[in-house]
Protein backbone atom coordinates (compact mmCIF):
# COMPACT_ATOMS: atom_id res chain seq x y z
CA UNK A 1 0.00 0.00 0.00
CA UNK A 2 1.31 3.43 -0.96
CA UNK A 3 2.23 5.37 2.18
CA UNK A 4 1.02 8.57 0.52
CA UNK A 5 -2.61 7.39 0.37
CA UNK A 6 -3.45 8.20 4.04
CA UNK A 7 -2.02 11.68 3.55
CA UNK A 8 -4.13 12.16 0.42
CA UNK A 9 -7.25 10.98 2.25
CA UNK A 10 -6.66 13.38 5.13
CA UNK A 11 -6.03 16.25 2.70
CA UNK A 12 -9.18 15.38 0.74
CA UNK A 13 -11.31 15.22 3.88
CA UNK A 14 -9.97 18.56 5.13
CA UNK A 15 -10.53 20.14 1.71
CA UNK A 16 -14.13 18.91 1.52
CA UNK A 17 -14.82 20.25 5.03
CA UNK A 18 -13.33 23.61 4.09
CA UNK A 19 -15.35 23.72 0.88
CA UNK A 20 -18.59 22.97 2.76
CA UNK A 21 -17.82 25.73 5.26
CA UNK A 22 -17.11 28.27 2.51
CA UNK A 23 -20.29 27.23 0.69
CA UNK A 24 -22.38 27.68 3.86
CA UNK A 25 -20.95 31.15 4.45
CA UNK A 26 -21.58 32.10 0.82
CA UNK A 27 -25.16 30.80 0.96
CA UNK A 28 -25.90 32.68 4.20
CA UNK A 29 -24.49 35.88 2.73
CA UNK A 30 -26.42 35.41 -0.50
CA UNK A 31 -29.73 34.85 1.26
CA UNK A 32 -29.22 37.10 4.28
CA UNK A 33 -27.75 40.31 2.88
CA UNK A 34 -30.88 41.16 0.79
CA UNK A 35 -32.58 41.93 4.12
CA UNK A 36 -30.62 45.17 4.20
CA UNK A 37 -32.60 46.33 1.15
CA UNK A 38 -35.74 46.29 3.28
CA UNK A 39 -34.44 47.66 6.58
CA UNK A 40 -31.23 49.25 7.80
CA UNK A 41 -28.61 47.35 9.76
CA UNK A 42 -29.29 49.58 12.77
CA UNK A 43 -32.99 48.72 12.70
CA UNK A 44 -32.21 45.01 12.35
CA UNK A 45 -29.82 44.87 15.29
CA UNK A 46 -31.39 47.48 17.59
CA UNK A 47 -35.08 47.32 16.70
CA UNK A 48 -37.34 45.85 19.39
CA UNK A 49 -40.32 44.90 17.22
CA UNK A 50 -40.27 41.46 15.58
CA UNK A 51 -43.46 41.20 13.53
CA UNK A 52 -42.17 39.82 10.22
CA UNK A 53 -45.58 38.97 8.75
CA UNK A 54 -46.99 42.49 8.97
CA UNK A 55 -47.05 44.95 6.07
CA UNK A 56 -44.54 46.49 6.12
CA UNK A 57 -42.69 43.84 8.16
CA UNK A 58 -41.08 44.83 11.45
CA UNK A 59 -37.72 43.01 11.58
CA UNK A 60 -36.10 44.24 14.77
CA UNK A 61 -33.91 41.40 16.06
CA UNK A 62 -32.88 42.89 19.39
CA UNK A 63 -35.30 40.67 21.39
CA UNK A 64 -34.02 37.59 19.56
CA UNK A 65 -30.37 38.51 20.11
CA UNK A 66 -30.98 39.34 23.78
CA UNK A 67 -32.90 36.09 24.16
CA UNK A 68 -29.99 34.07 22.76
CA UNK A 69 -27.44 35.88 24.93
CA UNK A 70 -29.44 35.66 28.17
CA UNK A 71 -30.25 31.95 27.80
CA UNK A 72 -26.62 31.17 26.95
CA UNK A 73 -25.11 33.30 29.73
CA UNK A 74 -27.53 32.10 32.41
CA UNK A 75 -26.94 28.47 31.45
CA UNK A 76 -23.17 29.07 31.56
CA UNK A 77 -23.43 30.67 35.02
CA UNK A 78 -25.25 27.57 36.27
CA UNK A 79 -23.21 24.96 34.41
CA UNK A 80 -19.57 26.10 34.32
CA UNK A 81 -18.85 26.14 38.10
CA UNK A 82 -20.51 22.74 38.50
CA UNK A 83 -18.52 21.43 35.53
CA UNK A 84 -15.26 22.62 37.07
CA UNK A 85 -16.10 20.89 40.35
CA UNK A 86 -16.72 17.63 38.49
CA UNK A 87 -13.45 18.06 36.57
CA UNK A 88 -11.47 18.72 39.75
CA UNK A 89 -13.01 15.69 41.43
CA UNK A 90 -12.22 13.42 38.49
CA UNK A 91 -8.69 14.69 38.02
CA UNK A 92 -7.48 15.29 41.56
CA UNK A 93 -9.67 13.42 44.05
CA UNK A 94 -11.38 10.37 42.55
CA UNK A 95 -9.52 7.03 42.61
CA UNK A 96 -8.43 5.75 39.22
CA UNK A 97 -11.00 2.92 39.09
CA UNK A 98 -13.84 5.35 39.76
CA UNK A 99 -12.51 7.82 37.18
CA UNK A 100 -12.49 5.09 34.54
CA UNK A 101 -16.20 4.53 35.18
CA UNK A 102 -17.37 8.11 35.63
CA UNK A 103 -15.44 9.74 32.77
CA UNK A 104 -17.00 7.58 29.99
CA UNK A 105 -20.42 7.98 31.60
CA UNK A 106 -19.95 11.74 31.62
CA UNK A 107 -18.95 11.76 27.96
CA UNK A 108 -21.97 9.61 27.06
CA UNK A 109 -24.25 12.20 28.67
CA UNK A 110 -22.95 14.69 26.14
CA UNK A 111 -24.65 12.66 23.40
CA UNK A 112 -28.09 12.84 25.03
CA UNK A 113 -30.50 14.12 22.33
CA UNK A 114 -31.52 17.69 23.00
CA UNK A 115 -35.12 16.92 22.07
CA UNK A 116 -35.29 14.57 25.07
CA UNK A 117 -34.25 17.40 27.39
CA UNK A 118 -36.71 19.73 25.70
CA UNK A 119 -39.51 17.20 26.19
CA UNK A 120 -38.64 16.86 29.88
CA UNK A 121 -38.67 20.64 30.16
CA UNK A 122 -42.15 20.81 28.66
CA UNK A 123 -43.88 17.97 30.51
CA UNK A 124 -41.99 17.89 33.83
CA UNK A 125 -40.10 21.08 34.60
CA UNK A 126 -42.56 23.60 33.15
CA UNK A 127 -45.61 22.43 35.19
CA UNK A 128 -43.48 22.30 38.34
CA UNK A 129 -42.15 25.84 37.81
CA UNK A 130 -45.64 27.11 37.05
CA UNK A 131 -47.07 25.62 40.24
CA UNK A 132 -44.09 26.30 42.50
CA UNK A 133 -43.60 29.97 41.59
CA UNK A 134 -47.20 30.78 40.59
CA UNK A 135 -46.28 31.64 36.99
CA UNK A 136 -48.49 32.13 33.96
CA UNK A 137 -46.27 29.70 32.06
CA UNK A 138 -43.42 27.41 33.02
CA UNK A 139 -41.89 27.76 29.56
CA UNK A 140 -39.46 30.61 30.12
CA UNK A 141 -35.86 31.78 30.28
CA UNK A 142 -35.05 29.86 33.47
CA UNK A 143 -36.47 26.59 32.15
CA UNK A 144 -34.48 26.76 28.92
CA UNK A 145 -31.29 27.88 30.71
CA UNK A 146 -31.49 25.05 33.24
CA UNK A 147 -31.89 22.45 30.50
CA UNK A 148 -29.16 23.97 28.38
CA UNK A 149 -26.88 24.05 31.41
CA UNK A 150 -27.47 20.33 31.86
CA UNK A 151 -26.47 19.89 28.23
CA UNK A 152 -23.29 21.98 28.62
CA UNK A 153 -22.03 20.27 31.80
CA UNK A 154 -20.70 17.04 30.17
CA UNK A 155 -18.84 18.99 27.48
CA UNK A 156 -17.19 21.53 29.78
CA UNK A 157 -16.44 18.99 32.52
CA UNK A 158 -14.79 16.55 30.10
CA UNK A 159 -12.63 19.22 28.46
CA UNK A 160 -11.75 20.80 31.81
CA UNK A 161 -10.72 17.42 33.22
CA UNK A 162 -8.37 16.89 30.27
CA UNK A 163 -6.84 20.32 30.89
CA UNK A 164 -6.23 19.47 34.54
CA UNK A 165 -4.75 16.11 33.61
CA UNK A 166 -2.34 17.89 31.25
CA UNK A 167 -0.69 19.75 34.14
CA UNK A 168 2.69 18.01 34.75
CA UNK A 169 2.76 15.68 37.72
CA UNK A 170 6.08 17.22 38.79
CA UNK A 171 4.33 20.47 39.74
CA UNK A 172 2.01 18.62 42.10
CA UNK A 173 4.86 16.60 43.63
CA UNK A 174 6.94 19.74 44.18
CA UNK A 175 4.02 21.43 45.90
CA UNK A 176 3.41 18.42 48.16
CA UNK A 177 7.13 18.32 48.98
CA UNK A 178 6.87 21.88 50.30
CA UNK A 179 4.16 20.79 52.72
CA UNK A 180 1.08 21.97 50.84
CA UNK A 181 -2.22 20.19 51.29
CA UNK A 182 -4.19 18.70 48.40
CA UNK A 183 -6.57 21.68 48.31
CA UNK A 184 -3.70 24.18 48.40
CA UNK A 185 -2.02 22.32 45.53
CA UNK A 186 -5.21 22.36 43.49
CA UNK A 187 -5.98 26.02 44.20
CA UNK A 188 -2.50 27.53 43.90
CA UNK A 189 -0.77 25.27 41.37
CA UNK A 190 -3.09 23.06 39.30
CA UNK A 191 -5.88 25.55 38.57
CA UNK A 192 -3.57 28.44 37.57
CA UNK A 193 -1.55 26.11 35.35
CA UNK A 194 -4.68 24.77 33.65
CA UNK A 195 -6.44 28.16 33.42
CA UNK A 196 -6.13 28.59 29.60
CA UNK A 197 -7.60 25.13 29.03
CA UNK A 198 -10.39 25.79 31.52
CA UNK A 199 -11.29 29.06 29.81
CA UNK A 200 -11.27 27.35 26.40
CA UNK A 201 -13.54 24.59 27.74
CA UNK A 202 -15.96 27.21 29.07
CA UNK A 203 -16.06 29.09 25.78
CA UNK A 204 -16.61 25.90 23.78
CA UNK A 205 -19.50 25.01 26.09
CA UNK A 206 -20.96 28.50 25.63
CA UNK A 207 -20.59 28.14 21.86
CA UNK A 208 -22.44 24.82 22.03
CA UNK A 209 -25.25 26.44 23.98
CA UNK A 210 -25.49 29.44 21.67
CA UNK A 211 -26.25 27.20 18.70
CA UNK A 212 -28.73 24.94 20.49
CA UNK A 213 -32.16 24.81 18.86
CA UNK A 214 -34.51 22.12 20.19
CA UNK A 215 -34.24 22.94 23.90
CA UNK A 216 -34.96 26.65 23.44
CA UNK A 217 -37.64 25.92 20.84
CA UNK A 218 -39.52 23.66 23.25
CA UNK A 219 -38.81 25.25 26.64
CA UNK A 220 -38.08 28.98 26.25
CA UNK A 221 -41.67 30.15 25.69
CA UNK A 222 -41.31 31.57 22.18
CA UNK A 223 -42.12 35.23 22.95
CA UNK A 224 -40.00 37.81 21.09
CA UNK A 225 -39.57 40.00 24.16
CA UNK A 226 -36.62 41.41 26.06
CA UNK A 227 -36.76 39.54 29.40
CA UNK A 228 -37.03 41.52 32.61
CA UNK A 229 -36.84 38.51 34.94
CA UNK A 230 -35.56 34.97 34.61
CA UNK A 231 -39.16 33.73 34.47
CA UNK A 232 -40.07 35.69 31.33
CA UNK A 233 -40.52 33.81 28.03
CA UNK A 234 -37.90 34.47 25.35
CA UNK A 235 -37.37 33.64 21.69
CA UNK A 236 -33.69 33.09 20.84
CA UNK A 237 -32.40 33.34 17.28
CA UNK A 238 -32.21 29.57 16.82
CA UNK A 239 -35.80 28.96 17.88
CA UNK A 240 -37.04 31.78 15.62
CA UNK A 241 -35.29 30.21 12.63
CA UNK A 242 -36.59 26.71 13.41
CA UNK A 243 -40.15 27.79 14.16
CA UNK A 244 -40.66 30.27 11.32
CA UNK A 245 -38.62 29.07 8.34
CA UNK A 246 -41.07 26.35 7.31
CA UNK A 247 -43.97 28.82 6.98
CA UNK A 248 -42.06 31.67 5.33
CA UNK A 249 -42.50 32.44 1.61
CA UNK A 250 -39.23 32.02 -0.25
CA UNK A 251 -37.76 35.35 -1.27
CA UNK A 252 -39.80 37.43 1.19
CA UNK A 253 -38.29 39.92 3.62
CA UNK A 254 -39.08 37.49 6.44
CA UNK A 255 -37.23 34.70 4.60
CA UNK A 256 -34.10 36.79 4.12
CA UNK A 257 -34.27 38.06 7.72
CA UNK A 258 -34.14 34.50 9.05
CA UNK A 259 -31.03 33.82 6.98
CA UNK A 260 -29.55 37.04 8.35
CA UNK A 261 -30.26 35.68 11.85
CA UNK A 262 -28.31 32.56 10.89
CA UNK A 263 -25.47 34.79 9.71
CA UNK A 264 -25.49 36.53 13.11
CA UNK A 265 -25.30 33.18 14.88
CA UNK A 266 -22.40 32.10 12.68
CA UNK A 267 -20.57 35.35 13.41
CA UNK A 268 -21.05 35.00 17.17
CA UNK A 269 -19.94 31.36 17.30
CA UNK A 270 -16.96 32.12 15.06
CA UNK A 271 -15.94 34.95 17.38
CA UNK A 272 -16.15 32.68 20.44
CA UNK A 273 -14.14 30.01 18.62
CA UNK A 274 -11.41 32.52 17.70
CA UNK A 275 -11.22 33.74 21.31
CA UNK A 276 -10.91 30.13 22.48
CA UNK A 277 -8.10 29.48 19.99
CA UNK A 278 -6.32 32.67 21.09
CA UNK A 279 -6.52 31.68 24.76
CA UNK A 280 -5.19 28.20 23.96
CA UNK A 281 -2.31 29.69 21.94
CA UNK A 282 -1.38 32.07 24.76
CA UNK A 283 -1.45 29.18 27.21
CA UNK A 284 0.97 27.15 25.06
CA UNK A 285 3.29 30.16 24.71
CA UNK A 286 3.31 30.57 28.49
CA UNK A 287 4.26 26.92 28.99
CA UNK A 288 7.02 27.18 26.36
CA UNK A 289 8.38 30.29 28.04
C-alpha positions in Angstrom: 0.0 0.0 0.0 1.3 3.4 -1.0 2.2 5.4 2.2 1.0 8.6 0.5 -2.6 7.4 0.4 -3.4 8.2 4.0 -2.0 11.7 3.5 -4.1 12.2 0.4 -7.3 11.0 2.2 -6.7 13.4 5.1 -6.0 16.2 2.7 -9.2 15.4 0.7 -11.3 15.2 3.9 -10.0 18.6 5.1 -10.5 20.1 1.7 -14.1 18.9 1.5 -14.8 20.2 5.0 -13.3 23.6 4.1 -15.4 23.7 0.9 -18.6 23.0 2.8 -17.8 25.7 5.3 -17.1 28.3 2.5 -20.3 27.2 0.7 -22.4 27.7 3.9 -21.0 31.1 4.5 -21.6 32.1 0.8 -25.2 30.8 1.0 -25.9 32.7 4.2 -24.5 35.9 2.7 -26.4 35.4 -0.5 -29.7 34.8 1.3 -29.2 37.1 4.3 -27.7 40.3 2.9 -30.9 41.2 0.8 -32.6 41.9 4.1 -30.6 45.2 4.2 -32.6 46.3 1.2 -35.7 46.3 3.3 -34.4 47.7 6.6 -31.2 49.3 7.8 -28.6 47.4 9.8 -29.3 49.6 12.8 -33.0 48.7 12.7 -32.2 45.0 12.4 -29.8 44.9 15.3 -31.4 47.5 17.6 -35.1 47.3 16.7 -37.3 45.9 19.4 -40.3 44.9 17.2 -40.3 41.5 15.6 -43.5 41.2 13.5 -42.2 39.8 10.2 -45.6 39.0 8.8 -47.0 42.5 9.0 -47.1 45.0 6.1 -44.5 46.5 6.1 -42.7 43.8 8.2 -41.1 44.8 11.4 -37.7 43.0 11.6 -36.1 44.2 14.8 -33.9 41.4 16.1 -32.9 42.9 19.4 -35.3 40.7 21.4 -34.0 37.6 19.6 -30.4 38.5 20.1 -31.0 39.3 23.8 -32.9 36.1 24.2 -30.0 34.1 22.8 -27.4 35.9 24.9 -29.4 35.7 28.2 -30.2 32.0 27.8 -26.6 31.2 26.9 -25.1 33.3 29.7 -27.5 32.1 32.4 -26.9 28.5 31.4 -23.2 29.1 31.6 -23.4 30.7 35.0 -25.2 27.6 36.3 -23.2 25.0 34.4 -19.6 26.1 34.3 -18.9 26.1 38.1 -20.5 22.7 38.5 -18.5 21.4 35.5 -15.3 22.6 37.1 -16.1 20.9 40.4 -16.7 17.6 38.5 -13.5 18.1 36.6 -11.5 18.7 39.8 -13.0 15.7 41.4 -12.2 13.4 38.5 -8.7 14.7 38.0 -7.5 15.3 41.6 -9.7 13.4 44.0 -11.4 10.4 42.5 -9.5 7.0 42.6 -8.4 5.7 39.2 -11.0 2.9 39.1 -13.8 5.3 39.8 -12.5 7.8 37.2 -12.5 5.1 34.5 -16.2 4.5 35.2 -17.4 8.1 35.6 -15.4 9.7 32.8 -17.0 7.6 30.0 -20.4 8.0 31.6 -19.9 11.7 31.6 -19.0 11.8 28.0 -22.0 9.6 27.1 -24.3 12.2 28.7 -22.9 14.7 26.1 -24.6 12.7 23.4 -28.1 12.8 25.0 -30.5 14.1 22.3 -31.5 17.7 23.0 -35.1 16.9 22.1 -35.3 14.6 25.1 -34.3 17.4 27.4 -36.7 19.7 25.7 -39.5 17.2 26.2 -38.6 16.9 29.9 -38.7 20.6 30.2 -42.2 20.8 28.7 -43.9 18.0 30.5 -42.0 17.9 33.8 -40.1 21.1 34.6 -42.6 23.6 33.2 -45.6 22.4 35.2 -43.5 22.3 38.3 -42.1 25.8 37.8 -45.6 27.1 37.0 -47.1 25.6 40.2 -44.1 26.3 42.5 -43.6 30.0 41.6 -47.2 30.8 40.6 -46.3 31.6 37.0 -48.5 32.1 34.0 -46.3 29.7 32.1 -43.4 27.4 33.0 -41.9 27.8 29.6 -39.5 30.6 30.1 -35.9 31.8 30.3 -35.1 29.9 33.5 -36.5 26.6 32.1 -34.5 26.8 28.9 -31.3 27.9 30.7 -31.5 25.0 33.2 -31.9 22.5 30.5 -29.2 24.0 28.4 -26.9 24.1 31.4 -27.5 20.3 31.9 -26.5 19.9 28.2 -23.3 22.0 28.6 -22.0 20.3 31.8 -20.7 17.0 30.2 -18.8 19.0 27.5 -17.2 21.5 29.8 -16.4 19.0 32.5 -14.8 16.6 30.1 -12.6 19.2 28.5 -11.8 20.8 31.8 -10.7 17.4 33.2 -8.4 16.9 30.3 -6.8 20.3 30.9 -6.2 19.5 34.5 -4.7 16.1 33.6 -2.3 17.9 31.2 -0.7 19.7 34.1 2.7 18.0 34.8 2.8 15.7 37.7 6.1 17.2 38.8 4.3 20.5 39.7 2.0 18.6 42.1 4.9 16.6 43.6 6.9 19.7 44.2 4.0 21.4 45.9 3.4 18.4 48.2 7.1 18.3 49.0 6.9 21.9 50.3 4.2 20.8 52.7 1.1 22.0 50.8 -2.2 20.2 51.3 -4.2 18.7 48.4 -6.6 21.7 48.3 -3.7 24.2 48.4 -2.0 22.3 45.5 -5.2 22.4 43.5 -6.0 26.0 44.2 -2.5 27.5 43.9 -0.8 25.3 41.4 -3.1 23.1 39.3 -5.9 25.5 38.6 -3.6 28.4 37.6 -1.5 26.1 35.3 -4.7 24.8 33.6 -6.4 28.2 33.4 -6.1 28.6 29.6 -7.6 25.1 29.0 -10.4 25.8 31.5 -11.3 29.1 29.8 -11.3 27.3 26.4 -13.5 24.6 27.7 -16.0 27.2 29.1 -16.1 29.1 25.8 -16.6 25.9 23.8 -19.5 25.0 26.1 -21.0 28.5 25.6 -20.6 28.1 21.9 -22.4 24.8 22.0 -25.2 26.4 24.0 -25.5 29.4 21.7 -26.3 27.2 18.7 -28.7 24.9 20.5 -32.2 24.8 18.9 -34.5 22.1 20.2 -34.2 22.9 23.9 -35.0 26.7 23.4 -37.6 25.9 20.8 -39.5 23.7 23.2 -38.8 25.2 26.6 -38.1 29.0 26.2 -41.7 30.1 25.7 -41.3 31.6 22.2 -42.1 35.2 22.9 -40.0 37.8 21.1 -39.6 40.0 24.2 -36.6 41.4 26.1 -36.8 39.5 29.4 -37.0 41.5 32.6 -36.8 38.5 34.9 -35.6 35.0 34.6 -39.2 33.7 34.5 -40.1 35.7 31.3 -40.5 33.8 28.0 -37.9 34.5 25.4 -37.4 33.6 21.7 -33.7 33.1 20.8 -32.4 33.3 17.3 -32.2 29.6 16.8 -35.8 29.0 17.9 -37.0 31.8 15.6 -35.3 30.2 12.6 -36.6 26.7 13.4 -40.2 27.8 14.2 -40.7 30.3 11.3 -38.6 29.1 8.3 -41.1 26.3 7.3 -44.0 28.8 7.0 -42.1 31.7 5.3 -42.5 32.4 1.6 -39.2 32.0 -0.2 -37.8 35.4 -1.3 -39.8 37.4 1.2 -38.3 39.9 3.6 -39.1 37.5 6.4 -37.2 34.7 4.6 -34.1 36.8 4.1 -34.3 38.1 7.7 -34.1 34.5 9.1 -31.0 33.8 7.0 -29.5 37.0 8.3 -30.3 35.7 11.8 -28.3 32.6 10.9 -25.5 34.8 9.7 -25.5 36.5 13.1 -25.3 33.2 14.9 -22.4 32.1 12.7 -20.6 35.4 13.4 -21.0 35.0 17.2 -19.9 31.4 17.3 -17.0 32.1 15.1 -15.9 35.0 17.4 -16.2 32.7 20.4 -14.1 30.0 18.6 -11.4 32.5 17.7 -11.2 33.7 21.3 -10.9 30.1 22.5 -8.1 29.5 20.0 -6.3 32.7 21.1 -6.5 31.7 24.8 -5.2 28.2 24.0 -2.3 29.7 21.9 -1.4 32.1 24.8 -1.4 29.2 27.2 1.0 27.2 25.1 3.3 30.2 24.7 3.3 30.6 28.5 4.3 26.9 29.0 7.0 27.2 26.4 8.4 30.3 28.0 
